[in-house]
Amino acid sequence: MKKITSALILGLLFFSASIQVQAQDMSLKAIVARNAKPVIVPFRDQSTGMYGYKNTKTGKILVPAKYKFAGAFSEGLGAVNVAGKVAYDKEYAMDYVCKGGKWGYVDSTGTVVIATKYDNADDFHDGFSSVEQNKLKALIDENGKILTEFKYEYIYPFSEGLAVVGRGKPLKFTYVDKTGKEILPCDMAEANSFFKGKAKVIRFGTTYYINKKGERAR
């Protein structure tokens, strides 16, 4: 009985391990399969150190490696850098970082959709992103239209039609709509994204929830 039990246990362990490996493999395949459009990612040419974009399904290079750096491809656009300096991030020992130069956006054909003229550029979310000049950010849409002044230290992604923004010294927060308009006074010490019509804020030393009109909410 002991021999049979041991064999069964070993068999079950082997079977379980096999299933786990298959599950992991299937999960990776499922991630790719769920993407109706090609998965586009930045790649680094090891011989030149330059960046471009490729299709992970086919391996085809979509944008030649001619940029100093390339960010994540999101909503049909990827942020690219020209004339910057790229170095390995020793502080976090994780990845390469790019400093200096100018940023803009390209589409999957390599066409420059938004000119490379900004000091920094974030990924697109919900049709919007932020770009930076002289250490201050502005909100832009997918066509490159600037929707706010360059006056924010922080611009967070939209949630339920509103985005948290922070500006000033001392730093205060408020919300902007998709036209770039501040809908509430910029006087919050902390502001969180809206969820189910409510957002948690700290204002004048008091923590509470507000609705989109700025009124206290339960």
SVG drawing of the C-alpha trace seen along z (x, -y; Angstrom):
<svg xmlns="http://www.w3.org/2000/svg" viewBox="-25 -78 51 80">
<polyline fill="none" stroke="black" stroke-width="0.4" points="0.0,0.0 2.8,-2.4 4.4,-1.8 1.1,-2.3 0.4,-5.4 3.8,-6.9 3.5,-6.2 0.1,-7.8 1.4,-10.9 4.3,-11.2 2.0,-10.7 -0.4,-13.4 2.4,-15.8 3.8,-15.3 0.3,-15.7 -0.3,-18.8 3.0,-20.3 2.3,-19.5 -1.2,-21.1 0.4,-24.3 2.9,-24.6 0.2,-24.1 -2.0,-26.6 0.8,-29.2 1.4,-28.6 -2.3,-28.8 -2.6,-32.0 0.1,-33.6 -1.5,-32.4 -4.8,-33.7 -3.4,-37.1 -2.2,-37.3 -5.4,-35.8 -7.6,-38.3 -6.0,-41.1 -8.0,-41.6 -5.4,-44.0 -1.7,-43.1 0.3,-43.5 2.8,-46.3 5.8,-46.7 9.0,-48.7 12.2,-46.9 15.9,-47.9 18.4,-47.2 21.3,-45.8 23.8,-46.9 22.8,-50.5 21.0,-51.0 18.1,-52.7 14.4,-51.9 11.5,-51.1 8.2,-49.0 7.4,-45.5 4.5,-43.1 4.8,-40.4 2.5,-38.0 4.4,-38.1 7.8,-39.4 7.5,-42.1 9.2,-45.4 6.6,-48.1 8.6,-51.2 12.4,-51.0 14.7,-51.4 15.6,-55.0 14.6,-56.6 16.6,-57.2 13.8,-55.7 10.3,-54.4 7.5,-54.1 4.6,-51.7 2.3,-51.6 -1.2,-52.5 -4.4,-53.4 -2.7,-53.4 0.2,-55.7 3.6,-55.3 5.7,-58.0 9.2,-58.3 12.3,-60.4 14.8,-62.0 18.2,-63.3 17.9,-62.1 20.5,-60.1 19.7,-56.5 21.3,-54.8 20.7,-51.7 18.7,-52.7 21.3,-51.8 19.1,-53.0 16.4,-50.4 18.5,-48.0 15.4,-47.3 15.5,-49.0 16.9,-51.7 15.8,-55.3 16.0,-58.3 16.9,-61.8 16.8,-64.9 15.9,-65.2 12.4,-65.7 9.3,-63.6 6.4,-63.1 4.1,-60.3 4.1,-57.9 1.4,-55.5 1.9,-51.9 3.1,-52.8 5.9,-55.0 4.1,-58.2 4.8,-61.1 1.3,-62.0 2.3,-64.5 5.6,-66.3 8.7,-65.5 8.9,-68.8 8.1,-68.1 10.3,-67.5 8.3,-64.4 5.3,-62.5 3.0,-60.0 1.0,-57.1 -2.5,-57.6 -5.5,-56.5 -9.1,-57.0 -8.0,-59.2 -5.9,-61.6 -2.3,-62.0 -0.1,-64.7 3.0,-66.3 5.6,-68.4 7.5,-71.6 9.8,-73.3 8.8,-70.8 5.1,-71.5 2.4,-69.4 -0.5,-70.0 -3.4,-67.8 -3.6,-66.8 -6.0,-64.7 -5.1,-62.0 -4.7,-64.6 -2.2,-66.6 -4.5,-69.4 -3.4,-71.1 -6.4,-71.3 -4.9,-73.1 -2.0,-75.4 1.4,-74.0 0.8,-74.5 0.4,-71.1 2.9,-69.1 0.6,-66.0 -2.1,-64.9 -3.6,-61.5 -5.6,-59.3 -9.4,-60.0 -11.9,-58.1 -15.6,-58.5 -14.9,-61.6 -12.7,-63.5 -8.9,-63.5 -7.1,-64.5 -4.5,-67.3 -2.1,-69.0 -0.5,-72.4 1.0,-75.2 3.1,-75.7 2.1,-74.3 0.8,-71.6 -3.0,-71.4 -5.3,-69.2 -8.6,-69.4 -10.3,-67.8 -10.5,-68.6 -13.1,-67.4 -12.3,-66.3 -12.3,-69.8 -9.5,-70.6 -11.7,-72.8 -11.2,-72.7 -14.6,-71.9 -13.8,-72.6 -11.5,-74.9 -7.8,-73.8 -7.7,-73.7 -7.5,-70.0 -4.5,-68.5 -5.4,-65.1 -7.8,-64.0 -8.5,-60.5 -10.1,-59.3 -13.8,-59.0 -15.4,-55.6 -19.1,-55.0 -19.7,-58.7 -17.7,-59.5 -14.1,-60.4 -12.2,-60.7 -10.5,-64.0 -8.7,-65.9 -9.7,-69.5 -8.8,-72.0 -7.7,-69.2 -10.8,-67.1 -11.2,-63.8 -14.5,-63.0 -16.1,-61.9 -17.5,-64.2 -19.7,-63.9 -18.9,-65.4 -20.4,-68.8 -18.0,-69.0 -20.7,-68.3 -20.2,-66.0 -21.4,-62.5 -22.2,-59.5"/>
</svg>
